[in-house]
Amino acid sequence: VMVDDPQHLRNNPGLSRQIATTAIHYLQFHEALENATFIEPRELAKLEAELGAQWSLTPIDELGERLGAEQVVYAKLNSARFHFVDTLYRPEASLEVKVINVADSKRAWPEPPALADPERPSPGHLIRIQEDYESRDSRYVGDSTPDDLARRMADEAGLRLARLLYQWQRDAPGASL
């Protein structure tokens, strides 16, 4: 699971790793991909440090190959921001998700269009996160700071990313009748 923040939207590389770590946690906890072995986000961070300036120029499938992955769940952070109203904060973010097969360098999900334009790749599956407004005037010190809200937004993004890859909703009551 690779979460990329190419525009450095939150100016905090730990948040993209937190999204990936949270997604991996939920996938493992729910035994969603029983035969999958996950590469720890810290291994990806080591590779990023090793590649340096070449990181942003390296294709996703090559990164996966270097780490020994068969598939890469790639999520690009398109936007991340806070709306402010007096002492209220509302975190919002959007991710674009694709699954790439490393062996053939092709997108596995979502299906690419029949006539793909190499200059403008088709977008992946979009996830939008919009948290409720939180007040800084809370009875718990530090629970509504921008950093705390950003961490909670990252956790929600990781959960939503993981839920794309397994059946998490139960059947409606009476569905089996």
C-alpha positions as CSV (number, residue, x, y, z in Angstrom):
1,V,0.0,0.0,0.0
2,M,1.6,3.2,-1.2
3,V,0.2,6.6,-0.3
4,D,1.8,9.4,-2.3
5,D,1.7,13.1,-1.5
6,P,3.5,14.5,-4.6
7,Q,2.4,18.1,-3.9
8,H,3.3,17.9,-0.2
9,L,-0.2,19.1,0.7
10,R,0.0,18.6,4.4
11,N,3.8,19.3,4.6
12,N,4.0,16.2,6.8
13,P,5.3,13.0,5.2
14,G,4.2,11.1,8.3
15,L,0.5,11.6,7.5
16,S,0.8,9.7,4.1
17,R,2.6,6.9,5.9
18,Q,-0.2,6.9,8.6
19,I,-2.8,6.5,5.9
20,A,-0.9,3.5,4.5
21,T,-0.3,2.0,8.0
22,T,-4.0,2.3,8.9
23,A,-5.1,0.7,5.6
24,I,-2.7,-2.2,6.1
25,H,-3.9,-2.6,9.7
26,Y,-7.6,-2.9,8.7
27,L,-6.8,-5.2,5.8
28,Q,-4.8,-7.5,8.1
29,F,-7.3,-7.3,11.0
30,H,-10.2,-8.2,8.8
31,E,-8.1,-10.8,7.0
32,A,-9.3,-9.2,3.8
33,L,-6.5,-10.4,1.5
34,E,-5.8,-13.8,3.0
35,N,-2.8,-14.6,0.7
36,A,-1.3,-11.2,0.7
37,T,1.9,-10.2,2.4
38,F,2.1,-6.5,3.1
39,I,5.2,-4.4,2.8
40,E,5.6,-2.1,5.8
41,P,5.4,1.7,5.0
42,R,8.8,2.2,6.7
43,E,10.3,0.0,3.9
44,L,8.8,2.3,1.3
45,A,10.2,5.3,3.2
46,K,13.7,3.7,3.2
47,L,13.4,3.2,-0.6
48,E,12.3,6.8,-1.0
49,A,15.3,8.0,1.0
50,E,17.6,5.7,-1.0
51,L,16.3,7.0,-4.4
52,G,16.3,10.7,-3.3
53,A,15.5,13.0,-6.2
54,Q,14.8,10.0,-8.5
55,W,11.8,9.0,-6.3
56,S,9.3,11.1,-8.1
57,L,10.5,10.0,-11.5
58,T,10.4,6.2,-10.7
59,P,7.3,4.4,-12.0
60,I,5.0,2.8,-9.5
61,D,5.5,-0.7,-10.8
62,E,9.3,-0.3,-10.5
63,L,9.0,0.8,-6.9
64,G,6.8,-2.3,-6.3
65,E,9.4,-4.5,-8.0
66,R,12.2,-3.2,-5.9
67,L,10.2,-4.0,-2.8
68,G,9.2,-7.4,-3.9
69,A,5.5,-6.6,-4.4
70,E,3.2,-8.4,-6.9
71,Q,0.6,-5.6,-6.7
72,V,0.7,-2.0,-5.5
73,V,-2.3,-0.3,-4.0
74,Y,-1.5,3.2,-5.0
75,A,-3.3,6.1,-3.4
76,K,-2.4,9.7,-4.4
77,L,-3.4,12.5,-2.1
78,N,-5.2,15.0,-4.4
79,S,-6.2,17.5,-1.7
80,A,-6.0,17.9,2.0
81,R,-7.1,21.1,3.7
82,F,-8.9,22.5,6.8
83,H,-11.9,24.8,6.7
84,F,-11.8,27.4,9.5
85,V,-14.8,29.1,11.0
86,D,-13.8,31.0,14.1
87,T,-12.6,28.2,16.5
88,L,-14.1,25.4,14.3
89,Y,-12.0,23.2,12.1
90,R,-13.2,20.9,9.4
91,P,-10.6,18.6,7.8
92,E,-11.2,17.5,4.2
93,A,-9.2,15.3,1.8
94,S,-9.5,13.4,-1.4
95,L,-7.5,10.4,-2.6
96,E,-7.3,8.8,-6.0
97,V,-6.8,5.0,-5.8
98,K,-5.4,2.5,-8.3
99,V,-4.2,-1.1,-8.1
100,I,-1.2,-1.8,-10.3
101,N,0.1,-5.3,-11.3
102,V,3.9,-5.1,-11.0
103,A,4.6,-8.0,-13.4
104,D,3.0,-6.4,-16.5
105,S,2.9,-2.8,-15.3
106,K,-0.9,-2.6,-16.0
107,R,-3.7,-1.2,-13.9
108,A,-5.7,-4.0,-12.3
109,W,-8.4,-1.7,-10.8
110,P,-10.4,0.3,-11.7
111,E,-10.5,-0.8,-15.3
112,P,-8.7,1.7,-17.5
113,P,-10.7,3.0,-20.5
114,A,-10.5,1.2,-23.8
115,L,-8.7,4.1,-25.5
116,A,-6.2,5.3,-22.9
117,D,-4.3,8.6,-23.5
118,P,-0.7,8.2,-22.3
119,E,-0.5,12.0,-21.8
120,R,-3.5,12.1,-19.6
121,P,-4.0,8.9,-17.6
122,S,-7.5,8.2,-16.5
123,P,-8.2,8.8,-12.9
124,G,-8.5,6.1,-10.4
125,H,-11.3,5.5,-7.8
126,L,-11.9,8.7,-5.9
127,I,-12.3,8.8,-2.1
128,R,-13.5,12.0,-0.4
129,I,-13.1,12.5,3.3
130,Q,-15.1,15.2,5.0
131,E,-14.9,15.2,8.8
132,D,-17.4,17.0,11.1
133,Y,-16.5,20.4,12.4
134,E,-14.5,20.3,15.6
135,S,-13.9,23.1,18.1
136,R,-10.7,24.1,19.6
137,D,-12.7,25.0,22.7
138,S,-12.9,21.5,23.8
139,R,-12.9,20.1,27.3
140,Y,-10.0,17.8,26.5
141,V,-6.8,19.7,26.0
142,G,-5.2,19.0,22.6
143,D,-7.9,16.8,21.1
144,S,-8.9,19.3,18.4
145,T,-5.6,20.8,17.4
146,P,-5.0,20.9,13.6
147,D,-2.3,18.2,14.1
148,D,-4.7,15.9,16.0
149,L,-7.5,16.5,13.4
150,A,-5.0,15.7,10.6
151,R,-4.1,12.4,12.3
152,R,-7.8,11.6,12.6
153,M,-8.4,12.5,9.0
154,A,-5.4,10.2,8.0
155,D,-7.0,7.3,10.1
156,E,-10.3,7.8,8.3
157,A,-8.6,7.9,4.9
158,G,-6.7,4.7,5.7
159,L,-10.0,3.0,6.8
160,R,-11.8,4.1,3.6
161,L,-8.9,3.0,1.5
162,A,-8.9,-0.5,3.1
163,R,-12.6,-0.8,2.8
164,L,-12.3,-0.6,-1.0
165,L,-10.5,-4.0,-0.9
166,Y,-12.9,-6.1,1.2
167,Q,-16.6,-6.6,1.9
168,W,-17.1,-4.7,5.1
169,Q,-20.8,-4.1,5.2
170,R,-23.1,-6.8,6.5
171,D,-26.2,-7.9,4.8
172,A,-29.3,-5.9,5.7
173,P,-31.5,-7.4,8.4
174,G,-33.8,-9.9,6.7
175,A,-31.8,-10.2,3.6
176,S,-31.5,-13.9,3.9
177,L,-35.3,-14.4,4.2
